[in-house]
Amino acid sequence: MPETPSALPPALPKSFFLNPDLHDYILNHGGGPDEVQRALIAATQALGPVARMQIAPEQGVFMEWLARVMGARQAIEVGTFTGYSALCLARGLGPRGRLLCLDVNEAWTRIARTHWRQAGLADRITLRLGPAAATLATLPQGPRFDLGFIDADKENGRLYYEEVLTRLRPGGVLILDNVLWGGKVVEPHQHPGDTSLQAICALNDVVAADARVEPAFLPLGDGLLLLRKR
């Protein structure tokens, strides 16, 4: 009998406002992970606590859906980890689509490559290893991407935001991840030592006042901020 999304390895929902039963219900009724995605989740969970960096399965469903609805063909991802978000984006881009992934960790992205191949998506994804700031600086100036996703170190979030936004076409969409940071964004003063939190709050404020984009805040996963470039 085929496995179902409820057969996922046990884990707390990344959406901190969901209980496990409601999370399971969402996955079972909203296009939950397939066999390759479940295998990737299991491989990532085997890494230990760092597995929390993987996006939520329901977030992956949304990102694939968004790429497909947009008709996006060229996308960029800053921060790939073990490749779940890239797998979802590449599927949404379709056979003619191309996704550029930037990451620094060879071991984690080796897991990604394995599962991209299993999903039949390796030909749609280009992975460039190295500091993302340096890689972004080498990319041609001017709009070339339809869709962008930033899920990397938060301290450099403002830099990644500017570099990707300038290369996004008008009408393109940029997604920022972890913009709720477990709900701590409403009380950053209580966590002065959390540099990632302080950087997230600062970038959220910048984006809210940025006339170049139209923002939409989604309570999905650990919070997504969708930005349509004017």
C-alpha positions as CSV (number, residue, x, y, z in Angstrom):
1,M,0.0,0.0,0.0
2,P,1.5,3.4,-0.9
3,E,2.8,5.6,1.8
4,T,0.9,8.8,2.6
5,P,2.2,12.1,3.9
6,S,1.2,11.1,7.4
7,A,4.0,8.5,7.2
8,L,6.6,11.2,7.4
9,P,9.3,10.8,10.1
10,P,8.0,12.4,13.3
11,A,8.7,16.1,13.6
12,L,7.1,19.2,15.0
13,P,5.4,21.5,12.5
14,K,7.7,24.3,11.5
15,S,4.7,26.6,11.5
16,F,4.9,27.3,15.3
17,F,1.2,28.1,15.4
18,L,0.1,24.6,14.1
19,N,-0.3,21.6,16.3
20,P,0.8,18.2,14.8
21,D,-2.7,17.0,14.1
22,L,-3.6,20.1,12.1
23,H,-0.3,20.0,10.3
24,D,-0.9,16.4,9.3
25,Y,-4.4,17.3,8.1
26,I,-3.0,20.1,5.9
27,L,-0.4,17.8,4.3
28,N,-3.0,15.1,3.6
29,H,-5.4,17.6,2.0
30,G,-3.0,20.0,0.3
31,G,-0.6,18.1,-2.0
32,G,1.8,16.7,0.7
33,P,5.3,15.2,0.0
34,D,5.7,12.5,-2.6
35,E,8.1,9.6,-2.3
36,V,11.3,11.5,-3.2
37,Q,10.4,14.4,-1.0
38,R,9.7,12.1,1.9
39,A,13.1,10.5,1.4
40,L,14.7,13.9,1.4
41,I,12.9,14.9,4.6
42,A,14.2,11.7,6.2
43,A,17.7,12.2,5.0
44,T,17.7,15.7,6.4
45,Q,16.2,14.7,9.7
46,A,19.1,12.3,10.1
47,L,21.4,15.3,10.3
48,G,20.0,16.1,13.7
49,P,18.8,19.5,15.1
50,V,20.1,21.4,12.0
51,A,17.3,19.7,10.1
52,R,15.1,22.6,11.3
53,M,16.6,24.7,8.5
54,Q,14.6,22.7,6.0
55,I,11.5,24.4,4.7
56,A,8.1,23.1,5.8
57,P,6.4,20.6,3.4
58,E,3.4,22.8,3.0
59,Q,5.7,25.7,2.1
60,G,7.2,23.6,-0.6
61,V,3.8,22.9,-2.0
62,F,3.0,26.7,-2.1
63,M,6.4,27.6,-3.7
64,E,5.9,25.0,-6.5
65,W,2.4,26.2,-7.1
66,L,3.5,29.8,-7.2
67,A,6.2,29.2,-9.7
68,R,3.8,27.3,-11.9
69,V,1.0,29.9,-11.7
70,M,3.5,32.7,-12.5
71,G,4.8,30.8,-15.5
72,A,8.2,31.5,-14.1
73,R,11.2,30.1,-16.2
74,Q,14.2,31.6,-14.5
75,A,14.7,31.5,-10.8
76,I,17.4,32.0,-8.2
77,E,17.7,30.6,-4.7
78,V,20.1,31.9,-2.0
79,G,20.6,29.2,0.6
80,T,19.9,25.7,-0.6
81,F,20.7,23.4,2.4
82,T,19.6,19.8,1.5
83,G,17.6,20.9,-1.5
84,Y,14.0,20.6,-0.6
85,S,13.0,24.1,-1.6
86,A,15.0,23.8,-4.9
87,L,13.3,20.6,-5.7
88,C,9.9,22.3,-5.3
89,L,10.8,25.4,-7.3
90,A,12.4,23.4,-10.1
91,R,9.2,21.4,-10.5
92,G,7.2,24.5,-10.6
93,L,9.4,26.0,-13.3
94,G,8.7,23.2,-15.7
95,P,10.9,21.3,-18.1
96,R,12.2,24.5,-19.8
97,G,12.8,26.3,-16.5
98,R,16.2,26.9,-14.9
99,L,17.0,27.4,-11.2
100,L,20.3,28.8,-10.0
101,C,21.1,27.7,-6.4
102,L,23.8,29.4,-4.2
103,D,25.2,27.7,-1.1
104,V,28.4,27.2,0.8
105,N,28.1,23.7,2.2
106,E,29.2,20.8,0.0
107,A,28.0,18.0,2.4
108,W,24.5,19.3,2.6
109,T,24.2,20.0,-1.1
110,R,25.5,16.6,-1.8
111,I,22.2,15.3,-0.3
112,A,20.4,17.8,-2.5
113,R,22.0,16.6,-5.7
114,T,21.2,13.0,-4.9
115,H,17.5,13.8,-4.5
116,W,17.3,16.2,-7.5
117,R,18.6,13.3,-9.6
118,Q,16.0,10.9,-8.1
119,A,13.3,13.4,-8.9
120,G,14.5,13.8,-12.5
121,L,15.3,17.5,-12.0
122,A,19.1,17.7,-12.1
123,D,19.1,19.2,-15.6
124,R,17.0,22.2,-14.4
125,I,19.2,23.1,-11.4
126,T,22.6,24.7,-11.4
127,L,24.4,24.8,-8.0
128,R,27.2,27.2,-7.3
129,L,29.2,26.6,-4.1
130,G,30.8,29.5,-2.4
131,P,29.8,32.6,-0.3
132,A,26.6,33.9,-1.8
133,A,27.6,37.5,-1.6
134,A,30.6,36.8,-3.8
135,T,28.7,34.7,-6.3
136,L,25.9,37.3,-6.6
137,A,28.4,40.0,-7.4
138,T,29.6,38.0,-10.4
139,L,26.1,37.7,-12.0
140,P,25.3,40.0,-14.8
141,Q,23.4,43.2,-13.9
142,G,19.9,43.8,-15.1
143,P,16.6,41.9,-14.7
144,R,16.9,38.2,-15.6
145,F,15.0,36.3,-13.0
146,D,11.2,35.8,-12.7
147,L,11.3,34.4,-9.1
148,G,13.8,34.5,-6.2
149,F,14.0,32.8,-2.9
150,I,16.2,33.9,0.0
151,D,16.8,31.5,2.9
152,A,20.4,31.9,4.0
153,D,22.3,33.5,6.9
154,K,20.1,36.3,8.2
155,E,22.9,38.7,9.0
156,N,23.6,39.2,5.3
157,G,19.9,39.3,4.4
158,R,19.9,42.9,3.4
159,L,22.8,42.4,1.0
160,Y,21.1,39.3,-0.6
161,Y,17.8,41.3,-0.9
162,E,19.4,44.1,-2.8
163,E,21.5,41.8,-5.1
164,V,18.6,39.6,-6.0
165,L,16.0,42.4,-6.3
166,T,18.2,44.3,-8.8
167,R,18.3,41.2,-11.0
168,L,14.5,40.5,-10.8
169,R,12.3,41.5,-13.7
170,P,9.5,44.0,-13.1
171,G,6.5,41.9,-12.0
172,G,8.8,39.2,-10.7
173,V,8.4,37.8,-7.1
174,L,11.0,37.6,-4.4
175,I,10.3,35.3,-1.4
176,L,12.0,35.9,2.0
177,D,11.9,33.0,4.5
178,N,11.8,32.9,8.3
179,V,10.4,36.4,8.6
180,L,8.5,35.5,11.8
181,W,11.4,33.7,13.5
182,G,9.3,31.6,15.7
183,G,7.1,34.6,16.6
184,K,10.1,36.5,18.2
185,V,9.8,39.4,15.7
186,V,7.2,41.0,18.0
187,E,9.6,41.1,20.9
188,P,13.2,41.5,19.6
189,H,14.2,43.6,22.6
190,Q,13.8,40.4,24.7
191,H,16.4,38.6,22.6
192,P,19.3,41.1,22.3
193,G,21.8,38.4,21.7
194,D,20.0,36.9,18.7
195,T,21.7,38.5,15.8
196,S,19.7,36.7,13.3
197,L,16.5,38.0,14.8
198,Q,17.8,41.6,14.9
199,A,18.7,41.3,11.2
200,I,15.3,39.8,10.3
201,C,13.5,42.6,12.1
202,A,15.7,45.3,10.4
203,L,15.1,43.8,6.9
204,N,11.3,43.5,7.5
205,D,11.3,47.2,8.3
206,V,13.3,48.0,5.2
207,V,11.0,46.0,3.0
208,A,7.8,47.5,4.5
209,A,9.1,51.0,3.5
210,D,10.6,50.0,0.1
211,A,8.6,51.7,-2.7
212,R,10.2,49.3,-5.2
213,V,8.1,46.3,-4.1
214,E,4.6,45.3,-3.2
215,P,4.7,43.1,0.0
216,A,2.4,40.3,1.1
217,F,3.1,38.7,4.5
218,L,2.1,35.0,4.8
219,P,2.0,33.0,8.1
220,L,3.3,29.9,6.3
221,G,6.1,27.8,7.7
222,D,8.2,30.2,9.8
223,G,6.8,33.2,7.9
224,L,7.1,34.1,4.3
225,L,7.3,37.6,2.9
226,L,6.3,37.8,-0.8
227,L,7.5,40.8,-2.7
228,R,6.4,41.8,-6.2
229,K,8.8,44.1,-7.9
230,R,7.1,47.1,-9.4
